[in-house]
Amino acid sequence: MGFFDKVKKFVGGKNTATVAITSINGMAPTSAVIAISDGTVRGSMMVTAQQDCTMLAMKYDVLLRTQGAEGQWSDISVGSGKDVARHSMTTGQVFTQDWVINGVDVETYLRNQSYDDMGAVVGHPKIKLVVCCTADVEGSPFDPNAETEVRIGPSIAGPCKIETTVVEGQPAASASFPVTDSVFKGTVVVTAKAPCVLAATRYELCLELQTPNGPADIVVAQDQHPEIKSNAGGLLGMRVSFGGTNITFPHRMAKGDKATQTWMVSDVDIAAKLAEHGYADPHAAVRDPNVKLVVKSYADVENAGVSTGRTVVAMT
């Protein structure tokens, strides 16, 4: 045992509890795969109390671990999550926790380190993905954790990036949406990473809840452009979005091209969805860490799959 480990044991840190990762993306940790294009990673963990203690939160990270020119390995978090809940545990008690990490972005961080060929990343000896789960123990300076290396899977996303830039007329990073409003407006920017043909853009307004039975994703409203309406197989019409920055589909894009789409859904009823999950007063969900309002965006690319985006919007 090294000196630092002895210090941790002496101050009663990591011997308060043990942490084990029990599943990642529905698989055993030893066989789990996270694709380069995965924006969401799910799993479960188990905490076993080694002595009486109190858990304050559970934290989760996907770490990109790369080796530099001098042989040193370094970590950077490409996605993280946290569930805050107080759990008093007695010696030997076991606590299990399902978790979800949204907003995982492996590709951006790889490109930031000059790895531009995503096809060459899979199996690269100097690139690893690691999942780390941590239990935040009250009064402990060293929280127990567990980590496991997972296989990197090839990207299954289309050759473009789609991101929400504007919500309700405000920059997405600082925008908010009243929990009782019924009309939601947003703008996305699609950037081609390779030549492609954009066939459609789709949008979902969702509630992401942490429930006693685990994470739940609830669709509140949807929109698609172009929207094809049919009757007995016939084409009746095509819906376009409002505003002056619309994409005409199909939309051919060269590498580096950007296209902007403004969209709107008018059948939003967040209050009703919250009521179905125990929030009689929708305002009780505002600033509740177990409730997130999320815009999910999709770019359908001809013969190249679907690119996805995700943006959290504050509720008021």
N, C-alpha and C positions, 0 to 999 in steps of 0.2 A: 504494500500500500504506500503510495507516494505521500509526501508531506501535505500537499493540498487536500488529498482525500482524508488524511488523518484530521486535519482542521475541520473539514466538513462533518466528520463523524463526531468530533468532540463537541461542536456547537449544536448538535442535535438537528442537523439539516436533513440530509437525504435519508437518514434512517428513521424518519417519522413515518414514511410510507414508501411503497414501491409502485411504479407505474409500468404497465405493459400495454403495448399496442396490439389489439386483437384482430382488427381487419382494416383494410384500405381498399376503397372502391369495390367492396363486396368480395374481396379475396383475402386469403391469409397474407400477412405482411411479407413473408418470404417469397411469395409469388406475385405480389402486386405490381401493377403497371400504371404509370401516369404518363399519358401522351403529352407531347410538347404543346398541343393545342387545347388541352383540358383547362377549362376555366374554373371548374369546381372539382374539389376532391372531398370525398366522404370517408368516414371510417368510424371506429369505435376504440375505446380504451378502457382499461380496468385499473382501479386504484385499490391497493390493499394497505390498510393501516398497520404499521409496525408498533405503534403506541397510540394512546388517545391523542387526537389532534383534530383540527378544524380546517376543512378545505374552503378557500374563499373563491376560487375560480379554476377553470380548466382552460389551458391555452394550447394552440395547435399551430404548427408552422410547416410549410414546405420549403426546404432549403436547397438552393442551388450551390453545390460544392465543386469548385474548380481548382485545378492545380496550375500554379504560375510557373514562369520560366525557371525559377530557382528551386522548384520542387515543393514549395509550400502550398498547403491547401487552405482555401478560404471559403467562408459561407456567406451567402446573402439570402434573405427571406424573399421568396417570390410569391408568397401568399400566406396569410395568417388569419386566425380566428380565435375568439375567446368567449366563453360562457361564464357569466358571473352568477354564482349561486353558493350560498353558505351550506356546508354539509359537516355536521359534527360526527366524528367517527370514533369508535372504540377499538381497542387493540384487536386485530384479526378481522375486522369488518371489511367487506369488499364492496366497492362502488363502481358501477359501470356507466359509461357516458358515450352516447353517440355524438358525433361531431361532423361539422361541415365547414370547409374553407372555400369561400367564394373569392372571385377576383384573382385567381392564380394566373400568373403571366410569365411562363417560363421563356417564351420566345423573345420577349422584349429584353429580358436580362441577359440572355445569350447573345443577342445582337449588340448589346452594350459592351460586351466583352469580345467583340469582333468575330463571333461565330455567326456568319451570315448564311451558311449552307445548312439548313435544318436537317437535310438528309444525311449529313455526315456526323450529326450529333449522336445518333443512336449507336450505342456501343463504344463511344469515344472514351479512351482510357483516362482522360483528364477531366471528364465531366460526370458528376453524379447528382442524383436527386435523393434527398433524405427527408423523411417525415419525422417530426419531433413533437411529442406530446408532453405537457408539463402540468403538474398539479401545484397550484399556488397554496402553500400551507401557511396558515396564520402564525406569525412569530418566527418563521424559519428564514434565515438568510440564504439558504441554499435549497431551492425547491426540487423535489424529486421529478425526474423525467425519464423518458425512454425515446430512443430514436431507431429508425430502421431505414436502410437503403432500399430503394425501389428501382425497378427497371424503367428506363426511359423509352416510351413508345413513340412511333413516328407521328407526325402531325396529321390529323384527319380534317383540319379546317381548310376552307377554300383559300385561294391565293389573294386574299384581301383582308383588310382590317376595318371593322365597323365600330364606331364609338359614338355615344350620345354626347353632344356638345352643348345643347341648349335645352332647358326645361322651363316651361312657363315664362319664356322671354329672358331667363337668367342663365348665366354660365352653369353648367350641370354641377360643378363641384360645390357651388354655394346655393343652388336652387332649393326650393321647398314646395310642398303641395299640401293644401288644406285637406284634412282627412275626410271632410264631408263634401268636397267638390265633386262634380260629375263629369267635367270635361278636362281632359289632360292633353297638353300640347308638347311636342318635343321635336328636336332636330338631330339627325345623325350625319356623320361624315364617313363615307366609305373611301378607303385608300387602297389602291391596287398595289400588291407586292410583286405581282407578275402580270403579264397580259391575260385578260379574262373578259368574259361577258357576264354582266350582272343581269340576272333574270328577274329578281324580285327582292324587295326588302320586307321584313316582317317584324312585328313588335308585340311584346307582351308586357303588361303592367301586372306585377306579381307581388304577393305578400310572402315573405320568407319568415316562418315562425319556428321557434324552438318550443316544442311541446313535451309533455311528460313521456310521450311515445317516440320522441326523436324529432329531427327536422322535418318540416312540412312546407312544400311549395304550393301556393294557391294562386291560380290565374284570376285576376280581377277583370281585365279587359284585353282585347286583341285587335290588331289592325294589320293589313297587308297591302302593299302596292307593287304592281297593279292588282286589284281585286277582281277576279273573274267570277261572274255570276252565270250560272247555267240553268237551263230548264230542259229536261229530257235530253241532255247532252248538247244543247245548243248554246252558243255564246250570246248572252243578252247585253252585256255591257262591261265597262271597265271603269273602276273608280280611281281618281287621282287625288292626291293630297292638296290641301290648301297652301297658299303661299307662293312665292315667286322663285323658289330654288328647287324645283322638282326634277326628278330623274325621268327621262323617257325610256321605257323598257321595250326590248332588251337594250342594255347600255354597254357598249364596247369600251374597254378601258386598257390603256397602255400602262406599263410599270410606272408607278409614281403618280398616276392620275388620281384626282380627288373628285368625288361627287357628293352633293349635299341633298338630303331629303327631309322635308318638313312634314310632319304627320300629326294626326289628332284622333283621339277616341272620345266618344261622347256618351258611352254607356257605363261609366265608372261608378261603382258602388262599393267603396272600401268598407263603409260602415256595416253593410250587410254581411260581407265576408268575415269581418272581425266578430260580428255577433254570433256567427256559426261556430266560432272557436273561443267563446267565453268572454268576449269583450262587449258587454252590453252598452257601455259608453265608449264610442270610438276614440275619444280624446284620451282615454286611459292608455291607449297603445302608443301615443306620442312620447318619444324618448324612452320607451320600454326597450331595453337591450335585446329582448326576445322577439321583437317585431321589426322587420325591415321592409320598406317599400322599394321595389327594385324594377328598373326598366331593363328588359332583356331584348336585344336586337339581333336580327339574323339577316345575313346577306346570302341569298341563294345564287350560286355561281354555276353557269352551264358547264356540265361535265367535270366539275371540280369540287362538289360538296357545298358545305355551308360554313360561313364564317360567323362567329358569335361575339356579342359584346354584352356587358353587364354594368349598370350604373345604379348605385344606391341614392335614393332621393329622400331628403329629410321630410318628415310629416309634421304639420302644424295643426 
